[in-house]
Amino acid sequence: MSEVPPRLAFSTLGCPDWTWNQILDSAGNDGYEGLEIRLLQRETDLLKVPEFLPLQRSARRRECRNAGIVVCGLASSIRFHETDLPLRNSQIETGKRYLELAADLGAGMIRVFGDVLSPEALAENPAALTRELNWIAEGLSQLGELARPYEIDILLETHGDFTATRHLPELMRLVNHPQVGLLWDTHHPWRFHGESPELTWNRIGPWVRHTHWKDSDSRLPSDDSPETQEVRQRAIQLMSGHRSAQYCRFLEGEFPAQNCLHALRLGGYSGWFSLEWEKAWHPEIEDPAYIFPHFADRFKSLWKTLPDPSP
């Protein structure tokens, strides 16, 4: 049996309409230690959220401490594939301000995106692929260097065209910076590219410092209502690599969660296990008031079935 308890967090993406106090209450009552902040009351630019303005941050950190909750990370929309230099510079400037916010809240990481590659690079054109990977690596390295004094990690998510992980080892070797690593959305490479969790871990394990969790079932009908389509289009405008799936309760879909957890345990992973319930982008899925305690209970039960890898 696995004796060390998992460090559970949830992303505020799953509760887009909740207040800050509702979020803290849920985290404390539903079995979580951490909070990954993606949005607050549908505002995804955390620098604009009134609760996170500079004069408010010490109060938010104190409230987290009193609730026994850690802000494990900030999930930004920063992306590094854009070739327009002023836009690249604006992403770096946003990164600087997110680093200040993360430091003030005690967060250990900032999530960023790659996020998309050109058709030429995706077709494995060597010159195009090398050029684009180097461009993304340059942006990651630049923000990583700015993060060094804060000791905060800059984590590229397996998102967009990087849900297929075959180019990530090359990208990480190009970056080669101690503050830069990967956030493995454990669902996405499996769902969108048929990668087994074992294959993905074998490719990117050395750089994984944070994980996202969810489940989906391709046998469920897709919600194509006008409301849902409109919300998904907004998500794509914010994150051009966004993709949708038929999400369901954890361990009730097709995701091989046990295999994934086993690979992580064998590989010595000791980071957060963060539920990313995509309620903000999928209004049709269940309410977080039910899903958050459900995930915590299911995950902890699954964790207890794993063999302890320690000698």
C-alpha positions in Angstrom: 0.0 0.0 0.0 1.1 3.6 -0.7 1.5 5.4 2.6 2.6 8.9 1.6 -0.6 10.9 0.9 -0.9 12.8 -2.4 -0.8 16.5 -2.5 -4.1 17.5 -4.0 -5.1 20.8 -5.5 -7.8 22.1 -7.8 -7.8 24.7 -10.5 -10.2 27.6 -10.2 -11.0 26.9 -13.8 -13.5 24.5 -12.3 -15.5 27.1 -10.4 -15.6 30.1 -12.7 -18.5 31.9 -10.8 -17.3 31.4 -7.2 -16.0 34.1 -5.0 -12.6 34.0 -3.3 -14.2 33.0 0.0 -16.2 30.2 -1.6 -13.1 28.8 -3.2 -11.1 28.8 0.1 -14.0 27.2 1.9 -14.3 24.4 -0.7 -10.6 23.7 -0.7 -10.5 23.5 3.1 -13.7 21.4 3.4 -13.3 19.0 0.4 -9.9 17.5 1.2 -7.4 19.7 -0.7 -4.1 21.2 0.4 -3.5 23.4 -2.6 -5.1 25.9 -4.9 -4.1 26.6 -8.6 -5.4 29.9 -9.6 -6.5 30.2 -13.2 -9.3 32.8 -12.9 -11.6 34.4 -10.4 -15.2 35.1 -11.3 -14.4 34.5 -15.0 -11.5 37.0 -15.2 -8.6 35.0 -16.5 -6.1 37.9 -16.4 -5.2 37.7 -12.7 -3.5 41.0 -12.9 -6.9 42.6 -13.3 -8.6 40.8 -10.5 -9.4 43.2 -7.6 -8.6 40.6 -5.0 -5.1 40.2 -6.4 -4.1 43.9 -6.7 -0.8 44.6 -4.9 -2.4 46.1 -1.8 -4.7 43.1 -1.4 -2.1 40.3 -1.8 -0.9 40.1 1.8 -4.5 39.6 2.9 -5.0 36.8 0.4 -1.9 35.1 1.6 -2.9 35.4 5.2 -6.3 33.9 4.4 -4.8 31.0 2.7 -2.5 30.4 5.6 -5.3 30.5 8.1 -7.3 28.0 5.9 -4.3 25.7 5.7 -4.2 26.1 1.9 -1.2 26.7 -0.3 -1.4 28.6 -3.6 0.6 26.0 -5.5 0.6 27.9 -8.7 -0.8 30.5 -11.1 -2.1 29.3 -14.5 -1.4 32.1 -16.9 -2.3 32.5 -20.6 1.3 33.5 -21.5 2.4 31.9 -24.8 5.7 31.8 -26.7 4.8 30.7 -30.2 3.9 34.2 -31.5 6.5 35.5 -33.9 5.6 39.1 -33.7 8.4 40.7 -31.6 6.2 43.3 -29.8 3.8 40.6 -28.8 6.6 38.4 -27.5 7.9 41.4 -25.5 4.4 41.9 -24.1 4.3 38.2 -23.0 7.6 38.7 -21.1 6.3 41.8 -19.4 3.1 40.0 -18.4 5.4 37.2 -17.1 7.3 39.7 -14.9 4.1 40.9 -13.3 2.9 37.3 -12.8 6.2 36.6 -11.0 5.5 39.4 -8.6 2.0 38.2 -8.0 3.2 34.6 -7.5 5.9 35.7 -5.0 3.3 37.8 -3.1 0.9 34.8 -2.8 3.6 32.3 -2.1 3.0 30.3 -5.3 5.7 28.0 -6.5 5.0 28.0 -10.3 3.5 29.8 -13.2 1.9 27.8 -16.1 2.7 29.0 -19.6 2.0 27.7 -23.1 4.0 26.9 -26.2 1.4 26.8 -27.8 1.0 26.0 -31.5 3.4 25.1 -34.3 3.1 26.0 -38.0 1.9 23.4 -40.5 5.4 23.1 -41.8 6.8 22.3 -38.4 4.0 19.8 -37.7 4.8 18.1 -41.0 8.3 17.5 -39.6 10.0 20.0 -41.9 13.4 20.1 -40.1 14.2 23.8 -40.7 10.8 25.0 -39.6 10.7 22.7 -36.6 14.1 23.7 -35.4 13.4 27.4 -35.9 10.1 27.3 -34.0 11.4 25.2 -31.1 14.4 27.6 -30.7 12.0 30.6 -30.7 9.8 29.1 -28.0 12.9 27.9 -26.0 14.3 31.5 -26.1 11.1 32.9 -24.6 11.0 30.2 -21.9 14.6 30.8 -21.0 14.1 34.5 -20.8 11.2 34.2 -18.4 13.0 31.4 -16.5 16.0 33.8 -15.9 13.6 36.4 -14.6 12.1 33.8 -12.3 15.5 32.7 -10.8 15.6 35.3 -8.0 12.1 34.3 -7.0 12.8 30.6 -7.1 9.5 30.1 -9.0 9.2 27.6 -11.7 8.0 28.4 -15.2 6.1 25.3 -16.4 5.1 24.7 -20.1 1.9 22.7 -20.2 1.3 19.8 -22.5 -1.3 21.8 -24.3 -2.0 22.8 -27.9 0.4 21.2 -30.3 2.5 20.1 -27.4 -0.1 17.6 -26.3 1.8 15.4 -28.7 5.0 15.2 -26.5 7.5 13.9 -29.1 9.2 17.3 -29.5 9.2 18.2 -25.8 12.5 16.5 -24.9 14.3 18.5 -27.6 12.6 21.7 -26.5 13.6 21.2 -22.9 17.2 20.5 -23.9 17.2 23.7 -25.8 15.9 25.6 -22.8 18.2 23.9 -20.3 17.3 26.3 -17.4 16.8 25.2 -13.8 13.6 27.3 -13.4 11.9 25.9 -16.5 10.1 22.6 -16.5 6.8 20.9 -17.6 3.3 20.7 -16.4 1.9 17.4 -17.6 -1.8 17.5 -18.3 -2.1 13.7 -17.9 -5.3 13.5 -19.9 -4.4 15.5 -23.0 -1.6 13.4 -24.7 -3.6 10.3 -24.0 -6.9 11.6 -25.3 -5.8 13.7 -28.3 -2.8 11.7 -29.5 -3.2 8.2 -28.1 -0.1 8.3 -26.0 -0.1 5.9 -23.1 0.8 7.5 -19.7 3.9 5.3 -19.6 5.1 6.5 -23.0 4.5 10.1 -22.0 6.3 9.8 -18.7 9.2 8.0 -20.3 9.6 11.0 -22.7 9.1 13.9 -20.4 9.4 12.6 -16.8 12.7 14.4 -16.0 11.1 17.8 -16.5 7.6 17.2 -15.0 7.0 19.3 -11.8 3.2 19.6 -11.7 0.3 17.6 -13.0 -3.3 18.2 -14.1 -6.0 15.5 -13.8 -9.3 14.9 -15.5 -11.3 12.1 -17.1 -13.4 11.9 -20.3 -15.4 9.4 -22.2 -15.6 9.4 -26.0 -18.8 7.4 -25.9 -20.7 10.3 -24.4 -22.6 12.7 -26.7 -20.9 16.0 -27.4 -22.7 19.1 -26.4 -23.0 21.3 -29.5 -25.5 23.8 -28.1 -25.0 27.5 -29.1 -24.0 28.4 -25.5 -21.3 25.8 -25.3 -20.0 26.6 -28.8 -19.7 30.3 -27.9 -17.8 29.5 -24.7 -15.4 27.2 -26.5 -14.7 29.9 -29.1 -13.8 32.3 -26.3 -11.4 29.7 -25.0 -9.8 29.3 -28.4 -9.4 33.1 -28.7 -7.6 33.0 -25.3 -5.6 29.8 -26.0 -5.3 29.0 -29.7 -4.4 25.4 -28.9 -7.5 24.7 -26.8 -9.2 21.3 -27.6 -12.4 19.9 -26.2 -13.4 16.5 -24.9 -16.5 14.8 -23.4 -15.5 15.3 -19.7 -16.9 13.1 -17.0 -16.4 12.3 -13.3 -13.0 11.0 -12.4 -12.6 7.2 -12.7 -15.9 7.0 -14.6 -14.5 7.5 -18.1 -11.8 6.0 -20.2 -8.6 7.6 -18.8 -6.1 5.0 -17.4 -5.6 6.8 -14.1 -4.1 3.9 -12.3 -1.5 3.3 -14.9 -0.6 7.0 -14.9 -0.3 7.2 -11.1 1.8 4.0 -11.1 4.2 5.5 -13.6 4.5 8.7 -11.6 5.1 6.8 -8.4 7.7 4.6 -9.9 9.4 7.7 -11.4 9.6 9.4 -8.1 7.2 12.3 -8.8 6.5 14.3 -5.6 4.6 17.3 -6.9 1.0 18.3 -6.9 -2.0 16.4 -8.3 -4.3 19.2 -9.5 -7.9 18.7 -10.7 -8.5 20.8 -13.8 -12.3 20.5 -14.1 -12.9 22.6 -17.3 -16.2 24.1 -16.2 -15.3 27.6 -17.5 -15.0 26.1 -21.1 -17.6 23.4 -20.7 -20.7 24.8 -19.1 -22.5 21.5 -19.6 -20.4 19.5 -17.2 -21.3 19.0 -13.5 -21.2 21.6 -10.8 -17.9 22.0 -8.8 -19.7 21.7 -5.5 -20.2 18.0 -6.3 -17.1 17.4 -8.4 -14.4 18.8 -6.1 -15.2 16.5 -3.1 -15.9 13.6 -5.5 -12.4 13.9 -7.1 -10.6 14.1 -3.8 -12.3 11.0 -2.4 -11.8 9.0 -5.6 -8.2 10.1 -6.0 -7.3 9.2 -2.4 -9.0 5.8 -2.7 -7.1 5.1 -5.9 -3.8 6.2 -4.3 -4.2 3.7 -1.5 -4.3 0.8 -4.0 -0.8 1.6 -5.3 2.2 -0.3 -4.2 4.7 1.8 -2.3 7.8 2.1 -4.6 10.2 2.9 -1.8 12.6 0.1 -0.9 
